[in-house]
Amino acid sequence: MSNVADTILADTSRTTTREAILQRTTRGMLTFNTGKVHRLEGELWAVPSTRGGFHQVDLSCEECDCEDFTFYGRDHGVACRHIYAAAIARAADARRRRRRVALALAVISDEEEVQMG
């Protein structure tokens, strides 16, 4: 019986780098859409595994503790789906923060106009 690493390497041996990236970005978006990607602290994220539990992703160095990244991604310069999911979540968080700041500034501006009016 083959182990997980052999399966991953066998599956990717016929895949071009472009195809590998496309597959992982698509799966990363699907993973992000589950709503189960969570920031732990700083640049550390918890991203769900398909086998249950979570993988830890460190976006500061773009590394993940999953088998795909360990046995394929690191050597080929291809991020795993967990890294993509965490990066998408980080971007979504930043967008939400910018929106909240813009809304707060608009409210302050409206209050100033009422007071001056």
N, CA and C atoms as a LAMMPS dump frame, in Angstrom:
ITEM: TIMESTEP
0
ITEM: NUMBER OF ATOMS
351
ITEM: BOX BOUNDS ff ff ff
-5.0000000000000000e+02 5.0000000000000000e+02
-5.0000000000000000e+02 5.0000000000000000e+02
-5.0000000000000000e+02 5.0000000000000000e+02
ITEM: ATOMS id mol type element x y z
1 1 1 N 0.845 -1.176 0
2 1 2 C 0 0 0
3 1 3 C 0.891 1.24 0
4 2 1 N 0.583 2.201 -0.88
5 2 2 C 1.422 3.396 -0.977
6 2 3 C 1.043 4.406 0.086
7 3 1 N 2.027 5.188 0.473
8 3 2 C 1.729 6.224 1.463
9 3 3 C 1.262 7.501 0.77
10 4 1 N 0.856 8.474 1.56
11 4 2 C 0.314 9.717 1.016
12 4 3 C 1.338 10.423 0.141
13 5 1 N 2.581 10.457 0.568
14 5 2 C 3.622 11.145 -0.205
15 5 3 C 3.772 10.523 -1.587
16 6 1 N 3.751 9.198 -1.68
17 6 2 C 3.863 8.542 -2.984
18 6 3 C 2.683 8.906 -3.865
19 7 1 N 1.5 8.957 -3.296
20 7 2 C 0.309 9.303 -4.062
21 7 3 C 0.41 10.719 -4.595
22 8 1 N 0.833 11.646 -3.746
23 8 2 C 0.956 13.042 -4.17
24 8 3 C 1.996 13.164 -5.271
25 9 1 N 3.144 12.536 -5.096
26 9 2 C 4.185 12.625 -6.115
27 9 3 C 3.748 11.971 -7.409
28 10 1 N 3.048 10.845 -7.331
29 10 2 C 2.577 10.17 -8.532
30 10 3 C 1.574 11.046 -9.276
31 11 1 N 0.692 11.703 -8.541
32 11 2 C -0.325 12.547 -9.154
33 11 3 C 0.282 13.779 -9.82
34 12 1 N 1.366 14.293 -9.287
35 12 2 C 1.938 15.53 -9.8
36 12 3 C 3.064 15.305 -10.799
37 13 1 N 3.522 14.095 -10.965
38 13 2 C 4.643 13.851 -11.868
39 13 3 C 4.282 14.135 -13.319
40 14 1 N 3.015 14.035 -13.659
41 14 2 C 2.578 14.298 -15.033
42 14 3 C 1.961 15.685 -15.181
43 15 1 N 2.025 16.48 -14.148
44 15 2 C 1.396 17.792 -14.138
45 15 3 C 2.437 18.878 -14.348
46 16 1 N 2.126 19.83 -15.227
47 16 2 C 3.028 20.964 -15.399
48 16 3 C 2.885 21.896 -14.203
49 17 1 N 3.863 22.761 -14.017
50 17 2 C 3.809 23.719 -12.916
51 17 3 C 2.586 24.608 -13.058
52 18 1 N 2.28 25.019 -14.269
53 18 2 C 1.106 25.867 -14.513
54 18 3 C -0.173 25.152 -14.088
55 19 1 N -0.304 23.893 -14.47
56 19 2 C -1.49 23.115 -14.081
57 19 3 C -1.56 22.93 -12.572
58 20 1 N -0.404 22.681 -11.951
59 20 2 C -0.357 22.498 -10.497
60 20 3 C -0.829 23.754 -9.783
61 21 1 N -0.381 24.913 -10.256
62 21 2 C -0.794 26.177 -9.648
63 21 3 C -2.281 26.41 -9.855
64 22 1 N -2.778 26.158 -11.046
65 22 2 C -4.202 26.343 -11.33
66 22 3 C -5.07 25.453 -10.448
67 23 1 N -4.673 24.196 -10.299
68 23 2 C -5.427 23.276 -9.441
69 23 3 C -5.446 23.773 -7.998
70 24 1 N -4.313 24.21 -7.508
71 24 2 C -4.21 24.606 -6.112
72 24 3 C -4.903 25.949 -5.831
73 25 1 N -4.855 26.872 -6.785
74 25 2 C -5.57 28.135 -6.575
75 25 3 C -7.076 27.901 -6.568
76 26 1 N -7.551 27.045 -7.448
77 26 2 C -8.985 26.723 -7.48
78 26 3 C -9.408 26.062 -6.178
79 27 1 N -8.648 25.082 -5.735
80 27 2 C -8.973 24.399 -4.48
81 27 3 C -8.823 25.335 -3.279
82 28 1 N -7.884 26.276 -3.361
83 28 2 C -7.727 27.261 -2.301
84 28 3 C -8.951 28.155 -2.181
85 29 1 N -9.502 28.587 -3.32
86 29 2 C -10.708 29.411 -3.297
87 29 3 C -11.882 28.614 -2.725
88 30 1 N -12.003 27.357 -3.125
89 30 2 C -13.079 26.514 -2.588
90 30 3 C -12.926 26.334 -1.079
91 31 1 N -11.708 26.178 -0.627
92 31 2 C -11.445 26.031 0.807
93 31 3 C -11.787 27.326 1.538
94 32 1 N -11.38 28.464 0.993
95 32 2 C -11.715 29.757 1.587
96 32 3 C -13.231 29.918 1.706
97 33 1 N -13.949 29.493 0.671
98 33 2 C -15.405 29.648 0.649
99 33 3 C -16.123 28.83 1.716
100 34 1 N -15.449 27.875 2.35
101 34 2 C -16.084 27.125 3.434
102 34 3 C -16.301 27.993 4.663
103 35 1 N -15.564 29.104 4.745
104 35 2 C -15.667 29.985 5.906
105 35 3 C -14.932 29.459 7.126
106 36 1 N -14.087 28.456 6.928
107 36 2 C -13.399 27.831 8.064
108 36 3 C -11.907 28.147 8.126
109 37 1 N -11.473 29.169 7.404
110 37 2 C -10.073 29.59 7.443
111 37 3 C -9.964 30.671 8.515
112 38 1 N -9.069 30.471 9.493
113 38 2 C -8.996 31.38 10.636
114 38 3 C -7.573 31.859 10.889
115 39 1 N -7.469 33.164 11.172
116 39 2 C -6.169 33.719 11.578
117 39 3 C -5.921 33.288 13.019
118 40 1 N -4.743 32.739 13.279
119 40 2 C -4.379 32.357 14.644
120 40 3 C -3.759 33.548 15.354
121 41 1 N -2.666 34.055 14.781
122 41 2 C -2.014 35.272 15.271
123 41 3 C -1.006 35.698 14.219
124 42 1 N -0.85 36.985 14.058
125 42 2 C 0.088 37.492 13.068
126 42 3 C -0.188 36.912 11.7
127 43 1 N 0.797 36.241 11.158
128 43 2 C 0.675 35.646 9.831
129 43 3 C 0.41 34.137 9.882
130 44 1 N 0.068 33.608 11.048
131 44 2 C -0.259 32.188 11.195
132 44 3 C -1.755 31.978 11.017
133 45 1 N -2.108 30.995 10.184
134 45 2 C -3.501 30.701 9.866
135 45 3 C -3.781 29.219 10.062
136 46 1 N -5.022 28.898 10.402
137 46 2 C -5.505 27.52 10.473
138 46 3 C -6.436 27.317 9.277
139 47 1 N -6.107 26.322 8.459
140 47 2 C -6.879 26.052 7.249
141 47 3 C -7.343 24.6 7.301
142 48 1 N -8.629 24.351 7.045
143 48 2 C -9.144 22.987 7.185
144 48 3 C -8.495 21.994 6.224
145 49 1 N -8.324 20.788 6.721
146 49 2 C -7.813 19.674 5.936
147 49 3 C -9.003 18.874 5.41
148 50 1 N -8.833 18.241 4.279
149 50 2 C -9.915 17.403 3.748
150 50 3 C -10.091 16.147 4.589
151 51 1 N -9.079 15.811 5.388
152 51 2 C -9.15 14.609 6.233
153 51 3 C -9.59 14.916 7.658
154 52 1 N -10.025 16.138 7.893
155 52 2 C -10.402 16.549 9.245
156 52 3 C -9.259 17.287 9.903
157 53 1 N -9.596 18.129 10.825
158 53 2 C -8.568 18.927 11.481
159 53 3 C -8.158 20.107 10.625
160 54 1 N -7.013 20.668 10.97
161 54 2 C -6.528 21.872 10.289
162 54 3 C -5.041 21.747 10.002
163 55 1 N -4.597 22.481 8.986
164 55 2 C -3.171 22.638 8.717
165 55 3 C -2.785 24.045 9.126
166 56 1 N -1.553 24.202 9.613
167 56 2 C -1.064 25.522 9.982
168 56 3 C -0.292 26.112 8.813
169 57 1 N -0.674 27.319 8.431
170 57 2 C -0.031 28.037 7.339
171 57 3 C 0.641 29.277 7.908
172 58 1 N 1.887 29.488 7.516
173 58 2 C 2.619 30.691 7.901
174 58 3 C 2.807 31.527 6.637
175 59 1 N 2.009 32.583 6.502
176 59 2 C 2.085 33.4 5.292
177 59 3 C 3.34 34.267 5.235
178 60 1 N 4.012 34.474 6.367
179 60 2 C 5.235 35.283 6.339
180 60 3 C 6.331 34.599 5.526
181 61 1 N 6.318 33.274 5.5
182 61 2 C 7.305 32.54 4.7
183 61 3 C 6.623 31.626 3.677
184 62 1 N 5.283 31.742 3.571
185 62 2 C 4.475 30.957 2.633
186 62 3 C 4.765 29.468 2.753
187 63 1 N 4.576 28.94 3.974
188 63 2 C 4.781 27.517 4.221
189 63 3 C 3.573 26.922 4.911
190 64 1 N 3.371 25.628 4.646
191 64 2 C 2.264 24.877 5.23
192 64 3 C 2.806 23.529 5.692
193 65 1 N 2.155 22.962 6.706
194 65 2 C 2.617 21.669 7.21
195 65 3 C 1.932 20.475 6.533
196 66 1 N 1.188 20.706 5.443
197 66 2 C 0.5 19.603 4.761
198 66 3 C 1.472 18.769 3.92
199 67 1 N 1.03 17.582 3.563
200 67 2 C 1.856 16.663 2.771
201 67 3 C 2.134 17.206 1.366
202 68 1 N 1.149 17.852 0.756
203 68 2 C 1.331 18.374 -0.6
204 68 3 C 2.47 19.386 -0.642
205 69 1 N 2.481 20.309 0.309
206 69 2 C 3.548 21.301 0.319
207 69 3 C 4.875 20.676 0.701
208 70 1 N 4.85 19.777 1.681
209 70 2 C 6.079 19.147 2.164
210 70 3 C 6.758 18.321 1.074
211 71 1 N 5.973 17.523 0.356
212 71 2 C 6.562 16.588 -0.608
213 71 3 C 6.555 17.069 -2.048
214 72 1 N 5.864 18.155 -2.358
215 72 2 C 5.836 18.644 -3.738
216 72 3 C 6.075 20.153 -3.818
217 73 1 N 5.248 20.909 -3.147
218 73 2 C 5.258 22.359 -3.297
219 73 3 C 6.566 23.03 -2.97
220 74 1 N 7.177 22.655 -1.861
221 74 2 C 8.436 23.284 -1.447
222 74 3 C 9.513 23.094 -2.524
223 75 1 N 9.629 21.881 -3.058
224 75 2 C 10.66 21.588 -4.066
225 75 3 C 10.378 22.217 -5.425
226 76 1 N 9.094 22.44 -5.74
227 76 2 C 8.719 22.954 -7.058
228 76 3 C 8.294 24.42 -7.046
229 77 1 N 8.352 25.048 -5.868
230 77 2 C 7.965 26.455 -5.77
231 77 3 C 6.484 26.682 -6.011
232 78 1 N 5.655 25.709 -5.61
233 78 2 C 4.208 25.799 -5.812
234 78 3 C 3.523 25.772 -4.452
235 79 1 N 2.754 26.808 -4.162
236 79 2 C 2.014 26.856 -2.902
237 79 3 C 0.886 25.825 -2.933
238 80 1 N 0.549 25.281 -1.783
239 80 2 C -0.57 24.342 -1.687
240 80 3 C -1.884 25.119 -1.573
241 81 1 N -2.989 24.391 -1.633
242 81 2 C -4.303 25.037 -1.539
243 81 3 C -4.497 25.74 -0.201
244 82 1 N -3.857 25.231 0.84
245 82 2 C -3.992 25.839 2.168
246 82 3 C -3.356 27.229 2.191
247 83 1 N -2.2 27.365 1.551
248 83 2 C -1.528 28.665 1.473
249 83 3 C -2.384 29.642 0.68
250 84 1 N -2.931 29.176 -0.464
251 84 2 C -3.8 30.052 -1.254
252 84 3 C -5.034 30.461 -0.461
253 85 1 N -5.649 29.525 0.254
254 85 2 C -6.849 29.835 1.034
255 85 3 C -6.538 30.876 2.113
256 86 1 N -5.405 30.726 2.787
257 86 2 C -5.02 31.686 3.825
258 86 3 C -4.729 33.054 3.214
259 87 1 N -4.079 33.082 2.062
260 87 2 C -3.775 34.357 1.402
261 87 3 C -5.058 35.066 0.974
262 88 1 N -6.025 34.316 0.479
263 88 2 C -7.309 34.899 0.099
264 88 3 C -8.019 35.434 1.341
265 89 1 N -7.98 34.683 2.433
266 89 2 C -8.612 35.125 3.678
267 89 3 C -7.957 36.405 4.189
268 90 1 N -6.633 36.478 4.111
269 90 2 C -5.922 37.688 4.551
270 90 3 C -6.347 38.891 3.707
271 91 1 N -6.439 38.696 2.39
272 91 2 C -6.864 39.786 1.508
273 91 3 C -8.304 40.205 1.801
274 92 1 N -9.172 39.238 2.07
275 92 2 C -10.573 39.543 2.39
276 92 3 C -10.655 40.313 3.699
277 93 1 N -9.853 39.936 4.697
278 93 2 C -9.82 40.651 5.978
279 93 3 C -9.383 42.103 5.776
280 94 1 N -8.358 42.297 4.963
281 94 2 C -7.852 43.653 4.707
282 94 3 C -8.924 44.488 4.006
283 95 1 N -9.629 43.887 3.086
284 95 2 C -10.694 44.611 2.378
285 95 3 C -11.814 45.007 3.34
286 96 1 N -12.198 44.091 4.235
287 96 2 C -13.238 44.398 5.218
288 96 3 C -12.791 45.526 6.147
289 97 1 N -11.525 45.505 6.554
290 97 2 C -11.002 46.563 7.427
291 97 3 C -11.048 47.92 6.719
292 98 1 N -10.635 47.948 5.442
293 98 2 C -10.668 49.207 4.683
294 98 3 C -12.095 49.727 4.548
295 99 1 N -13.046 48.816 4.335
296 99 2 C -14.45 49.203 4.205
297 99 3 C -14.978 49.791 5.519
298 100 1 N -14.598 49.176 6.656
299 100 2 C -15.035 49.685 7.962
300 100 3 C -14.461 51.075 8.224
301 101 1 N -13.205 51.284 7.858
302 101 2 C -12.586 52.6 8.054
303 101 3 C -13.284 53.634 7.179
304 102 1 N -13.55 53.29 5.92
305 102 2 C -14.236 54.223 5.014
306 102 3 C -15.624 54.573 5.542
307 103 1 N -16.34 53.577 6.062
308 103 2 C -17.668 53.824 6.624
309 103 3 C -17.583 54.731 7.844
310 104 1 N -16.61 54.465 8.718
311 104 2 C -16.437 55.296 9.911
312 104 3 C -16.112 56.74 9.52
313 105 1 N -15.262 56.918 8.512
314 105 2 C -14.927 58.268 8.06
315 105 3 C -16.143 58.964 7.458
316 106 1 N -16.97 58.232 6.751
317 106 2 C -18.182 58.816 6.172
318 106 3 C -19.146 59.253 7.267
319 107 1 N -19.281 58.454 8.31
320 107 2 C -20.158 58.806 9.43
321 107 3 C -19.646 60.059 10.122
322 108 1 N -18.345 60.13 10.348
323 108 2 C -17.751 61.313 10.993
324 108 3 C -17.977 62.543 10.129
325 109 1 N -17.799 62.401 8.834
326 109 2 C -17.996 63.51 7.906
327 109 3 C -19.443 63.992 7.935
328 110 1 N -20.388 63.047 7.945
329 110 2 C -21.806 63.399 8.014
330 110 3 C -22.133 64.119 9.311
331 111 1 N -21.565 63.665 10.435
332 111 2 C -21.804 64.306 11.727
333 111 3 C -21.265 65.725 11.741
334 112 1 N -20.1 65.936 11.118
335 112 2 C -19.511 67.279 11.07
336 112 3 C -20.381 68.207 10.242
337 113 1 N -20.949 67.709 9.136
338 113 2 C -21.813 68.527 8.294
339 113 3 C -23.084 68.928 9.043
340 114 1 N -23.648 67.983 9.822
341 114 2 C -24.85 68.271 10.602
342 114 3 C -24.55 69.348 11.641
343 115 1 N -23.41 69.242 12.304
344 115 2 C -23.057 70.208 13.336
345 115 3 C -22.803 71.591 12.741
346 116 1 N -22.228 71.617 11.543
347 116 2 C -21.903 72.911 10.897
348 116 3 C -23.147 73.508 10.226
349 117 1 N -24.067 72.643 9.823
350 117 2 C -25.237 73.059 9.044
351 117 3 C -26.216 73.811 9.786
